[in-house]
């Protein structure tokens, strides 16, 4: 399945790399005799898409989504997406993707939406989906929750303040967010920290910046005694870690900051102010009260929303979650082998076991450690979003009644939950919703589990893990047998492409200037799974020269042969040509082994070196002498050899450079069928 690009703009070089790798694989498998499906599609990318359209509307009309209303905003978004999808489709075609466009899917298509509602209902009935009140990541700019792995951490300079709540409070604390301390209910220390053991269990009434607080000293092993003073001011309603500490110690949590990142508590000098303003007021108060002991400049990783850039505020809210630790039984038709039939498992264990047992192989292997680390620290997944574009949660309310199903309830008075689902919920179903699930279609039976997924390593958690979660629960299957992780495409200096650096390369510009074939080869050559690669126009230009070399090879062979039909009965090769052919067969077997094992970077390098430096530089140069001689038998032998070798080279180069090879195939007229469906050459040893 093609990882669906977001329907928000244009493709970049990372997309081009992924598309090229997928196309090389599917063209090879097709030529090797497999029934090969490569299904294309796009993702509605709810937050990114709505955010982009909202910004444009505000820029041109000075209107918010609330000014327009839900129906009008959705209408505007759908119009934008329709145009954007057309652009993406054109770009994918330009780079030579041989996918099955008759099966193109969009995550908001009705049949895929049915799959989403069906999965939600199935998980809800199993008790894996629940509605709960807990700390979530809130984006004040986008006015929605976001998942842990949609946070981008930016290193910024900040101030670390060390102070006491009051003059008679026995312990100092350190924080970069003193404005949140008006919501503290405890100070936590490590149980083994001898400095504070005598205070554990005591409670103190303090007035912090004119706000009365009741602070309890507690011992908790989550506290790092090396950070700051080794004492943590616990703000249950403004930190996931603090929330969990509060649950363990039955602490009260009072919300400090609202959805617009303004203060909810405090006196008239603080309440209603932005957090940054409140921080300055509180720090000044600490100075005036001689409570501020230290003020240090520190580097801090600030949590920001990937799509809007807003600074994340952890807030307590009622949201929908997927419970990753609740036990359930796999479907009776389950084919997962790493979990014994009849035993209960959890989503967390399911995601770990299929990778740990190599039922799913991750390439390169070292990414398994990263994957397991993410699984080990996984919390329940918040799946509800406070935006309007996307799959609306299939739950309805009437008074105290709650109804969940794939279709609305009968009768009047029911109101549907206004939230939409996290985009990764729907894209997590991608490998099977696109094949007709929940119906048990012939395609689903034939093509699922899929063989390989090619995707960027940075969405190993966003997407890959969630596809494993969804498919394992919904079908009792793995979604794919192999995961081919690509690296990041960088500029010639090793820098990431960015607008600020002005170093971006448009894959379509590359295709127009040098040809898509040259662009594809420049991306594949020397790019092992998981490794970052460097690219610039000089590298691309080198493979344009390789395309020219193939043209020159074809001209030479055509100019020295009356016809390009290989004579299968011809057996009178010279000793020299028999030796060359034997070496050629060994070469084909070698690169076939590379292709079978997805060593595409090695296969492409070997094809390049063999065609240019062995065939063109040596065999063709030697052939000039033979064709200039009077030895007719040697001429006949050599032309048959060249036809055999060049035919194989066109076939083997085709997955990497489909345009020039298909054109040359038509000129050489080896047969009447297209090169794309020509069988891959097979030799024994």
Secondary structure, 3 states (H helix, E strand, C coil): CCCCEECCCCCCHHHHHHHHHHHHHHHHHHHCCCCCCCCCEEECCHHHHHHHHHHHHHHHHCCCHHHHCHHHHHHHHHHHHHHHHHHHHHHHHHCCCCCCHHHCEECCCHHHHHHHHHHHHHHHHHCCEEEEEEEEEEECCCCEEECHHHEEEEEEEEEEEEECCCCCCCCCEEECCHHHHHHCCEEEECCCCCCCHHHCCCEEEEEECCEEEEEEEEECCCCCCCCCCCEEEECHHHCHHHHHHHHHHCCCCCCCECCCCEECCCCCCCCCCEHHHHHHHHHHHHHHCCCEEEEEEEEEEEEEECCCCCEEEEEEEEEEEECCCCCEECCCCCCCCCCCCCCEECHHHHHHHHHHCCCCEEECCCHHHHHHHHHHCCCCEECEECCCCCCECCEEEECCEEEECCCCCCCCCCEECCCEECHHHHHCCHHHHCCCCCCCCHHHHHHCCEEEEEEEHHHHHHHHHHHHHHHHHHHCCCCEEEEEEECCEECCCCCECCCCCCCCCCHHHHHHHHCHHHHHHHHHCCCCCCCCEECCHHHHHHHHHHHHHHHHHHHHHHHCCCCCCCCCCCCCCCHHHHHHHHHHHHHHHHHHHHHHCCCHHHHHHHHHHHHHHHHHHHHHHHHHHHHCCCCHHHHHHHHHHHHHHHHHHHHHHHCCCHHHHHHHHHHHCCCCCCHHHCCCCCCCC
